[in-house]
């Protein structure tokens, strides 16, 4: 959420930011927000004058009573003023709620380096790593390979839970678990605290961490409960310090979250959904950082290097793109996507790295100060990075390291986590 004071004082900058994002509907929201804010400030001034008048009347009534006079006129006027204050305060409360709702729907301010563009076709490639795999046979997609190896059961998954649910079997399960442990080991050595968060979260903190327009499209609600299944460990970790003030000496706080993730994936018509790519349930290791404002841009590059180290250690061919203004979403000020090469020759996203500046923290009320009893200095910055989303990384491993005989070579760094298994292959 943006600072209303900043919106009030710099409306043209906010409007320019929204124009870059290619979202005219948000510009209308900004206009409405500014109107509501003017109305709120005007009414606040009037209400304060009424309170001042009530105080003056209270003094006069007390003076009259001290002199033994009834003060009927003053009491009657005070009653009218109290009624007017009551009406004004009720209206103020309504305006404040409306203003907050509008403010929460205004996106974050973009970093100057975010490329201008309409959609993902305008994302700008930053770098590539590794060589495109060369095959002396016609490469298969991961789902075909896994079905041939009897490592996945699509039909029974759909029968029991619906589309985009699968039973993973045998060594594929070990591969999923190995990726998680590998990522956690690397991040732990880099000073991250491993954390397993709650798998459900209440609506208030959820609204603090995510884009409200995407909320219903992404989250699964628990019936008759104020509880939602998490779409990523980023959300409960971000909300962990809800309405708290952090000690500046403890920043940055760096967490490696590991959890299952649950997503409706509504609105994915026309997107790539084959096999393990866009599941309703998958596992993920997430980097999440709370930092001082002056630390966040350096840390944004640092956690990007961390995730690339993981992909390089796995030997995967990937590229990094700087996500454009029309594709970035409302929470991030800047975002990198990591995309892996797949056997159809396309690069597809396996993770993202966002600096959300103070946008989430302001919504969640997470601030910092220089020690107990010291004044609050401001809001922290929050950053999140997909270290490894196991389902999509497994796609890359399976498709890039497939062999002519239908087997798949396991990256060397993962073999110690898989009892020394070197290949995914059909059991005899």
C-alpha positions, -999 to 999 in steps of 0.1 A, spaced: 0 0 0 12 35 -8 15 63 17 -16 84 14 5 115 21 26 107 -9 -4 101 -31 -19 134 -19 13 154 -25 24 137 -58 -7 126 -77 9 132 -111 38 108 -102 13 82 -91 -7 86 -124 24 83 -145 32 51 -127 -2 37 -135 1 47 -171 34 28 -173 15 -3 -159 -10 -1 -188 -39 -2 -164 -65 25 -171 -89 11 -146 -64 20 -118 -62 56 -130 -100 59 -124 -95 44 -89 -68 71 -83 -92 98 -93 -118 84 -70 -93 81 -41 -82 117 -45 -119 128 -43 -126 107 -12 -94 121 4 -104 157 -2 -139 149 13 -123 132 43 -99 161 50 -127 187 47 -150 167 70 -120 161 94 -115 199 97 -152 205 103 -153 177 129 -123 192 147 -140 226 148 -171 209 163 -149 192 190 -133 225 198 -167 241 201 -178 213 224 -147 218 246 -155 256 248 -191 248 258 -179 224 284 -158 250 300 -187 275 299 -211 250 314 -187 243 342 -183 280 348 -220 286 349 -226 257 373 -198 270 396 -218 303 397 -250 283 405 -266 291 372 -285 264 352 -267 270 318 -298 257 299 -288 275 267 -252 261 267 -265 225 276 -289 226 247 -263 238 223 -238 212 236 -264 185 229 -268 196 193 -230 198 189 -226 162 203 -252 150 178 -234 167 149 -201 152 160 -216 118 162 -229 121 126 -196 135 114 -175 107 131 -198 80 115 -193 96 81 -155 99 87 -153 62 96 -171 53 63 -148 76 43 -117 61 60 -128 26 51 -135 36 15 -102 55 13 -82 24 26 -100 1 2 -91 23 -28 -56 28 -15 -50 -9 -13 -60 -13 -49 -34 13 -61 -2 -6 -73 33 -1 -60 56 25 -75 78 10 -101 116 11 -101 131 32 -128 148 2 -144 116 -17 -151 111 -19 -189 79 -4 -204 57 -30 -220 22 -44 -224 26 -81 -216 51 -109 -211 62 -106 -247 78 -73 -238 99 -87 -209 136 -80 -214 162 -107 -214 190 -99 -189 212 -130 -194 213 -167 -203 232 -195 -186 243 -228 -200 239 -244 -234 208 -256 -251 206 -294 -249 214 -312 -282 197 -345 -289 203 -371 -315 167 -382 -311 133 -366 -310 130 -353 -274 98 -360 -255 79 -338 -230 82 -346 -193 47 -360 -189 53 -386 -217 86 -396 -201 72 -399 -166 42 -420 -179 66 -443 -198 87 -447 -166 56 -454 -145 65 -425 -122 32 -406 -124 -5 -415 -124 -26 -389 -141 -58 -407 -144 -62 -418 -108 -51 -383 -96 -79 -368 -117 -104 -394 -105 -97 -388 -68 -90 -350 -67 -98 -335 -102 -77 -321 -130 -42 -310 -123 -37 -334 -94 -14 -364 -98 0 -393 -79 38 -390 -81 55 -424 -76 88 -440 -67 120 -421 -75 101 -390 -87 90 -385 -51 126 -388 -40 136 -362 -67 110 -338 -53 122 -342 -18 159 -340 -29 153 -306 -45 138 -292 -14 166 -305 9 193 -294 -16 179 -258 -17 175 -256 20 211 -268 26 225 -241 2 204 -213 17 211 -223 53 249 -220 46 241 -185 33 226 -174 66 189 -181 60 167 -194 88 147 -224 76 110 -220 84 80 -242 79 50 -218 81 13 -224 88 -4 -238 57 -35 -217 64 -38 -179 69 -66 -156 79 -81 -131 55 -67 -99 71 -30 -109 68 -37 -124 34 -50 -91 22 -18 -75 34 5 -96 13 -13 -102 -20 -30 -84 -49 -67 -82 -40 -78 -85 -76 -60 -119 -78 -71 -131 -43 -102 -150 -53 -86 -164 -84 -57 -179 -65 -68 -189 -30 -87 -219 -17 -110 -210 13 -118 -233 41 -156 -236 44 -171 -218 74 -137 -207 86 -116 -175 84 -89 -195 69 -73 -199 34 -48 -224 21 -15 -207 13 -5 -201 -23 32 -198 -13 52 -196 19 59 -160 11 25 -150 24 26 -164 59 62 -154 63 55 -118 52 26 -117 77 46 -132 106 54 -98 120 20 -83 115 16 -50 134 51 -53 150 81 -30 152 114 -47 144 148 -38 159 171 -23 132 200 -43 146 183 -76 136 178 -65 100 180 -80 74 159 -110 85 164 -138 60 141 -168 58 140 -200 37 104 -211 37 95 -246 27 59 -257 22 33 -272 0 15 -245 -21 -22 -245 -31 -35 -225 -61 -68 -225 -79 -51 -213 -111 -83 -197 -123 -79 -176 -154 -51 -197 -170 -70 -204 -202 -46 -202 -231 -15 -206 -208 8 -236 -208 -7 -261 -184 8 -295 -195 18 -320 -169 35 -307 -138 38 -271 -150 6 -255 -134 -6 -277 -107 -31 -270 -79 -7 -284 -53 31 -284 -54 61 -279 -31 84 -249 -30 114 -234 -12 111 -196 -10 136 -169 0 120 -141 20 138 -111 34 128 -82 57 153 -54 53 160 -17 58 150 5 29 186 13 20 195 -25 19 167 -38 -3 181 -32 -38 214 -48 -30 196 -77 -15 173 -80 -45 204 -88 -66 219 -110 -39 188 -133 -36 187 -135 -74 223 -148 -74 213 -174 -48 186 -189 -69 208 -188 -100 235 -207 -80 209 -235 -75 200 -237 -112 237 -236 -122 245 -264 -96 218 -285 -112 233 -278 -147 201 -264 -161 199 -241 -192 179 -210 -181 175 -173 -187 166 -143 -166 141 -116 -178 134 -82 -163 96 -82 -161 79 -53 -179 54 -28 -165 24 -45 -180 33 -79 -166 47 -72 -132 16 -73 -110 7 -47 -84 28 -57 -54 64 -55 -68 85 -25 -76 107 -46 -98 107 -83 -106 130 -108 -123 117 -140 -137 138 -171 -141 128 -192 -171 141 -227 -180 144 -242 -214 119 -269 -222 120 -296 -249 97 -278 -272 123 -250 -275 105 -225 -253 117 -208 -221 90 -209 -193 89 -193 -159 100 -214 -129 103 -186 -104 103 -149 -97 123 -125 -76 105 -93 -64 114 -63 -44 82 -51 -29 98 -21 -12 75 -10 17 43 -18 -1 35 -51 18 50 -38 51 27 -7 51 -3 -29 46 8 -52 73 20 -25 97 56 -38 100 80 -11 110 115 -7 124 133 14 151 168 16 166 162 -3 198 136 -6 225 121 27 235 134 45 205 110 62 180 97 43 150 118 52 119 96 38 91 84 7 73 107 -22 64 112 -34 28 102 -70 19 116 -92 -8 107 -126 -21 123 -151 -44 114 -185 -56 145 -206 -48 130 -238 -62 94 -247 -72 100 -284 -73 74 -294 -99 87 -269 -125 124 -277 -118 116 -314 -122 102 -306 -157 135 -289 -166 156 -318 -153 134 -344 -170 133 -326 -204 169 -313 -205 186 -345 -192 164 -371 -210 182 -400 -227 175 -419 -259 165 -450 -239 138 -430 -221 157 -426 -188 167 -393 -172 201 -385 -157 199 -371 -121 221 -340 -115 251 -350 -94 243 -326 -66 210 -343 -60 223 -379 -59 234 -378 -22 198 -369 -13 185 -399 -34 205 -428 -20 230 -425 -49 204 -430 -76 219 -418 -109 189 -421 -132 152 -421 -134 146 -453 -152 119 -480 -156 121 -507 -129 123 -542 -142 
